[in-house]
Amino acid sequence: MLDYEINEIGNTQEYCVIWLHGLGADGHDFFPIVPQLNLPAQPGIRFIFPHAPRQPVTINGGYVMRAWYDIIAPDLTARQDKAGILRSAALILEIMDDQIRQGISKDKILLAGFSQGGAMALHIGLRETKGLAGIMALSCYLPLADELPVPEVAQEGNLPIFMAHGNYDPIVPLQAGVMSKDMLTKLGYAITWKEYPMEHSVCEDEIADISEWLRQFTTRA
């Protein structure tokens, strides 16, 4: 199983957020964001920040770094590392299954991520829709979009998805996020979409919106 960092809110954890970092970062990257979310102690939330495997990344000259999959070309959707995406998806699902064994219901598990981690959250979450609490995808795009299964009518509208992007993102262009959002909307998914005047990063307004969204899904009936 992948190594990960844990940051918990409350004494008893009822929910779990598995938050995936971006290319070249690690599980410590978003660890400090938990107190900034200013969430209440109840219901308790366990934030898990996994460390991606280390592997050579083609677009970075084969340099070995933490990555959920290889990036082959600047056009993120032109040549995709399907094998790497599937390999990392299996590792992340191991963490999810372990949390279920520890007593957290699947319908109280949220997949989240930034950049490449957000792409993984979408890839996994849209294939694990039954019972999943929701998806939070930041500054990212939907990988392997042409292989996305058609959702069941009973499920598509019941999966909360929060997507956010910077207007001036030079790494994952805004249009890539918009196209992914539009595709999912056409499939019937209910998307909460936010744009911010920033590059490939996270801003204070976004953190506030994430906090508000998490409060909504953790308190819904």
PAKOLTI-725038 format. One record per residue (C-alpha): residue in one letter; x, y, z. Coordinates in steps of 0.02 Angstrom, whole numbers, plus 32768, in hexadecimal, padded with zeros to 4 digits. Layout:
N
aXYZ/...
END
This chain:
221
m800080008000/l803980B27FDF/d80828115806F/y801A81AB80A2/e80078239811E/i7F6E824B818E/n7F2082EC81CF/e7E8182D68235/i7DF7834A826F/g7D968316830A/n7DAC82848381/t7D478207831E/q7D5482058261/e7CB381E68202/y7CEF82238158/c7D8D820A80F4/v7DD9827B806E/i7E6282288006/w7EC082BD7FBD/l7F3C829E7F2F/h7FCE83147F0D/g800D83537E67/l80A283227DFC/g8149832D7E57/a80FB83547F00/d80D382DA7F8D/g805282BA8013/h8092834A807D/d806083CA7FF8/f7FAB83E4802D/f7FBE83A980E1/p7FC1845D8124/i7F1D848880CD/v7EB48427814C/p7EB584AC81D6/q7E9A85338152/l7DF584E18125/n7DB6850D81D3/l7D40847981D8/p7CDD844C8275/a7D1983BD82E3/q7C77835F82C3/p7C5F82FE8259/g7D1582CA8264/i7D7682BF81C1/r7E14825B819E/f7E7E82A98115/i7EF5822F80C1/f7F8182728053/p7FD681E37FF5/h808581EC7FAB/a808581BF7EF2/p8105813F7EB5/r81AA81807E70/q81C081697DB5/p821481B97D1D/v81AC82437CCE/t81C682557C12/i8197830D7C04/n821A83357C89/g82A682DD7C2C/g828C82377C82/y82B182817D2D/v827482107DB9/m81F182627E28/r814F823A7E80/a80C882277DFC/w802381CD7DED/y804881AC7D36/d80C081E27CAD/i80A582857C50/i80DF82637B9E/a80BB83077B44/p808283BA7B67/d7FD7838F7B20/l7F9883307BB8/t7F1582CD7B59/a7F7682A57ABA/r7FDE82127AF9/q7FA781D37BA3/d7FFA81557C16/k7F6680E27C2B/a7FCB80597C7F/g800F80D47CFE/i7F62811D7D22/l7F1980707D3F/r7FAC803C7DAB/s7F9B80D47E1C/a7EDE80C27E21/a7EF280137E68/l7F6980547EEF/i7EF180DF7F20/l7E5F80667F27/e7EC57FFF7FA3/i7EC680958017/m7E0B80AC8001/d7DEA7FF58026/d7E597FFF80C1/q7DF380928102/i7D53803080E7/r7D9E7FA0814B/q7DC5801D81D5/g7D0C804881E0/i7CF280DE816E/s7C5E80C380FA/k7C8280D38040/d7BF781548033/k7C5E81C280A7/i7D0081B98044/l7D30824A7FD3/l7DB782477F4D/a7E1482EB7F35/g7EAD83247ED8/f7F1183B07E8A/s7F5383AF7DD6/q7F8982FC7DAF/g7F3C82C87E54/g7E9883187E23/a7E9D82BA7D7E/m7EB082187DE1/a7E2082487E55/l7DAF82607DBE/h7DEA81C17D6A/i7DCA81567E04/g7D3281AF7E49/l7CD081A97DA6/r7CE980ED7DA1/e7CC080D37E5A/t7C21813A7E5F/k7BB780BF7EC1/g7BBA80FA7F74/l7C4A81757F64/a7C30821A7FBF/g7C78828C7F3A/i7D0B82C97ED2/m7D7383677EE3/a7DE0838A7E4B/l7E5084247E4D/s7EAF846D7DB8/c7EA283CD7D54/y7E4F83727CC4/l7DF882CC7CA5/p7E7582497C67/l7E4381BC7BF2/a7DA1821A7BD4/d7D7481B37B3B/e7D7181177BA8/l7CFE815C7C2E/p7C6B80E67C48/v7BBC812B7C30/p7B78814C7CE0/e7ADD80FA7D24/v7A4D81767D26/a7A2D81517DDD/q7AE0817D7E0C/e7B18820E7DA0/g7AB882987DF7/n7AE082567EA4/l7B9E82687E9B/p7BD383167ED4/i7C6983567E6F/f7CC983F57E97/m7D3C84327E0C/a7DA684CF7E13/h7E29851E7DA2/g7E9785B77D91/n7E72862B7CFF/y7F2B863F7CD9/d7F66858C7CF4/p7FFF856D7C83/i801284B57CB5/v7F6184717CA0/p7F0984F17C32/l7E60852F7C6C/q7E1284ED7BCC/a7E45843B7BFB/g7DE5844A7C9D/v7D50849C7C49/m7D4684137BC5/s7D49838E7C4C/k7CC383E97CAE/d7C5583FD7C14/m7C6683457BE8/l7C31830F7C96/t7BA1838A7C98/k7B6083417BF4/l7B6882957C43/g7AF582D27CCE/y7B7082F17D5B/a7B4D83847DCF/i7BED83EB7DCB/t7C1884797E41/w7C9184DE7DD4/k7D00856C7E10/e7D8185DA7DB9/y7E0286487E0E/p7E7C86D07DD1/m7F1786667DEF/e7F9385F27D98/h7FB3853B7DC5/s7F97854A7E7F/v7F17855B7F0A/c7ED886027F4E/e7E7E863D7FEB/d7DD5864F7F94/e7DE5859D7F53/i7E0C855B8001/a7D7185B38042/d7D0785667FB7/i7D5084B97FDB/s7D2584CE8092/e7C728500806A/w7C5E846E7FF3/l7CA483F0806F/r7C2C842F80F3/q7B9A8413807C/f7BC683618051/t7BF2832D8104/t7B4D836E8146/r7AD9833280BD/a7A5982AF80EB/
END
